[in-house]
Amino acid sequence: MNAGALDRRLQFRRVTETNTGLGLEQTWANHGSAVWGSRKDISDGEKAAAGGIYAEVSARFVIRSSIFARGITPKDEFTCDGLRWRIVGIKEIGRRDYIELTAVARLDP
């Protein structure tokens, strides 16, 4: 993979939990700086849930391996192309050359 293929900006987000006295409140905040990556869509579809229909897309993203990238977990999420992506898979490509993220995003507002 060459650097020209990394043409998307991914902003990772991590959840923090705060005890409000009535329970835990989850808040998402940016985690690190945005990184360059590539995107390849692998599937899309519609699903029915709770009486409604929604659409989602699955894609594979590749980013350069770094200490930051190797610290990303499936508990994190990221934004790219105006969508919020939920990470469902992480794997290393090469010998710490790149990280591949498989992610799913809902297409409805």
C-alpha positions in Angstrom: 0.0 0.0 0.0 1.3 3.5 -0.8 0.7 6.7 1.0 -1.5 8.0 -1.8 -4.1 5.3 -0.9 -4.6 6.8 2.5 -7.1 9.4 1.5 -9.6 9.5 4.3 -9.5 11.2 7.7 -10.5 9.0 10.7 -11.1 10.6 14.1 -11.2 8.0 16.9 -13.4 8.4 19.9 -13.3 6.8 23.3 -16.0 6.5 25.9 -15.6 7.8 29.4 -18.0 7.0 32.3 -18.9 9.5 35.0 -20.8 8.7 38.1 -23.7 11.1 38.4 -24.9 9.8 41.7 -27.9 8.3 39.9 -25.8 6.0 37.8 -23.0 5.9 35.3 -23.3 8.4 32.4 -21.3 7.6 29.2 -19.7 10.4 27.2 -17.8 10.0 23.9 -14.8 12.3 23.3 -12.2 12.5 20.6 -9.2 10.2 21.3 -6.0 11.4 19.7 -5.6 13.3 16.5 -7.2 12.4 13.3 -5.2 9.8 11.2 -5.1 9.1 7.5 -6.6 5.9 6.3 -8.2 4.1 3.3 -11.7 2.7 3.0 -13.1 -0.2 1.1 -16.8 -1.0 1.4 -17.6 -4.7 1.8 -21.3 -4.9 2.2 -24.5 -3.0 2.8 -28.0 -3.9 3.8 -31.3 -3.2 5.4 -32.4 -4.6 8.7 -35.7 -4.5 10.6 -35.5 -3.8 14.4 -38.2 -2.8 16.8 -40.7 -2.2 14.1 -38.4 0.0 12.0 -36.1 -0.5 9.1 -32.6 0.9 9.0 -29.7 0.6 6.6 -26.0 0.0 7.4 -22.8 -0.4 5.6 -19.7 -2.5 6.5 -16.2 -1.4 5.4 -12.5 -2.2 6.0 -10.3 0.7 6.9 -6.5 0.6 6.8 -4.3 2.9 8.8 -0.6 3.1 9.5 0.6 1.1 12.5 1.8 3.2 15.4 1.7 3.0 19.2 -1.6 4.9 19.0 -3.1 2.7 16.4 -2.1 -0.5 18.2 -3.9 0.9 21.3 -7.3 1.0 19.5 -9.8 -1.5 20.8 -13.3 -2.6 19.7 -14.7 -0.5 22.5 -13.6 2.6 20.6 -15.4 4.1 17.6 -14.4 6.6 14.9 -15.9 9.1 12.5 -15.2 9.2 8.8 -17.1 10.6 5.8 -19.8 12.0 8.1 -20.6 8.6 9.6 -20.0 7.1 13.1 -18.3 3.7 12.7 -18.4 0.9 15.3 -15.3 -1.3 15.2 -16.1 -5.0 14.9 -12.6 -6.4 14.0 -8.9 -5.4 14.2 -6.0 -7.1 12.6 -2.3 -6.4 11.9 -1.1 -6.3 8.3 2.6 -7.1 7.7 5.1 -6.7 10.5 3.5 -3.7 12.2 3.2 -1.9 8.9 -0.6 -1.3 8.9 -3.7 -2.0 11.0 -7.0 -3.1 9.3 -10.2 -2.1 11.0 -13.5 -3.7 10.0 -16.3 -1.4 11.0 -20.1 -0.9 10.6 -22.0 2.3 10.3 -25.8 3.0 10.3 -26.8 5.1 7.3 -30.0 6.6 8.8 -29.8 9.9 10.7 
